[in-house]
Every structure is written in C-alpha cells, then in structure tokens.
Amino acid sequence: MACDTSTAIALPGLRHGLSIPVVGVIDPDVRGGIRSTRNKKIGVIGTEATIQSTAYTRALKQSDSVIEVYSRGCPHFVPLVEEGWTDNEVAEMTVKAYLSRLKPPKRRQKR
C-alpha cells in the first residue's frame, strides 16, 4: 500500500482478510525516523485521517518508548501537491502555518 492513510486505516483488515502478503508504508517510515533522530524527537505530518489513527505514534513508541512524537494533520498539502503547487507563495505560507505549530514549545532557561 503506497499511502499512509490507507495503511493506517485498512492494512490490519486487509492482512486479516487476504491470503497474500500486504505491505504498508508506516513500518519503513518508522525505521527511517528512528535511524534519523538524534534527540529522540520525531515530527509526523499527514492527512487528518492518518494523524487521527495514531498509527505512527503507536509504531514509533513500540520501536522506542522514549521517542517524543509531535503530530500534525496537514490536509491542505494534498491538493497543493496534486495541483503541482509546490514552489510558490501559497505553498510556502501553508508549510509555515502547519509546521510552525508542529514544533515543541521552547523551554525557558533558568537564570
């Protein structure tokens, strides 16, 4: 399955109902995220359905319970990509709006 949303929502049922192997995209993404993080913090963006399923958070925590996961649904990314609007002001503003809220709040230093 080459889609986060269908993997998150339908993969378990398909695996149960089919006699052939079915592979999703979440497990490879999780392995890549675990390998890439240096600070045990991982941001996950996706469709609202993917984020609401908590499939990535569960898979990441299963791989490493110390990982901190910051998730954000980004529903406007899909139509921008499908329209080919990936390098313009609208795309830039959309990315800033979504990703600025993905970051964890900065901790104040004690004096």
N, C-alpha and C positions, 0 to 999 in steps of 0.2 A: 504494500500500500504506500503510495508516494504522496501521502497527505497527512499532516499532523492531526487534523480534525477527525478524519475517518479512522486513523489509527487509534486515537484516544477514545473514540466512542464505539466503534464497531469491531475492532480487532479481537477482543476476547470472545465475542459471539461467533465471529467467523471461524476462529480457531476451533471452537467447540463444535460447530456445525459442519465443517468441511473435513474431508479425509486427506487433503493435501496441505503441505506447509504454507502458512501465510506469514509474511514478514512485514513488520511496520517500520516506521522511521524514528520512533521515540527512543528505543534502546540504543541505536548507533549515535543519536544526538546526545544522549545522556553520557555515553562513554567518552565522546569528544569533549563535552563540557567538563567532566571530571578530570580528564587529562589536561585541559587548558587552564583551569583556575589555579591561581597562585595563593589566593586568600580565602578559599572555601566559600566564596560568594558567587552565585550564578544568577543572571537575569534571563528570564524566559519571556519572549513575546510571541503572540499567536492570535488566532481568531478568538472571539469571546468563548465559543464552544470548547476550544482546546484548553484555554485557561480555566474555565469553569469545571472542566472534567478533573482537574488536578493531577492528570496523568504524569506530567513532567515532574511535578513536585514529589509525588509518591515514588517515582522511579529514581529520582536523584537521591532522595532520603534513604531509599533502600540500598543504593550503592554506597552512600556515605552519610551517616546520620548527622554528621557535624555540618554539612553543607547548609548555607543560608540561601534560600531561593526567593527571588524577587520577581513576581509575575505581573504581566500587564497585557490585557486584551487590546489589540490594535486593529479594530475592524476596518478602518479606512485604508490600511496598507493593501489589502486585496484589490480593491478597484483601482487604486493608483498603479499597481504593478500590471494588472490586466489591461489598462489603458496605455501602458508604456510611459507613464508619467513618473519616472524615477529620478530625473535630473532637472528639476525645475523648482521654482519658489514654493509652489503648493506642496510638493513632496518634502522639501526642507522644513517648512512650517509644521507639517504633520508629524514628521520624525521628531522635531524638537518638542512638540506638545506631548507626544506619547512618552518619549524616552526621558525627558526631564523629570517626569513623575515616577519613573522606574527606579531611579537612584535611591539608595537608602539615605535618610537624613544624616547630615554631618554631625558628628559628636563634638560638643564643645570641649575645649581643653581646659583643664582645671589650672588655676593660677596659684 
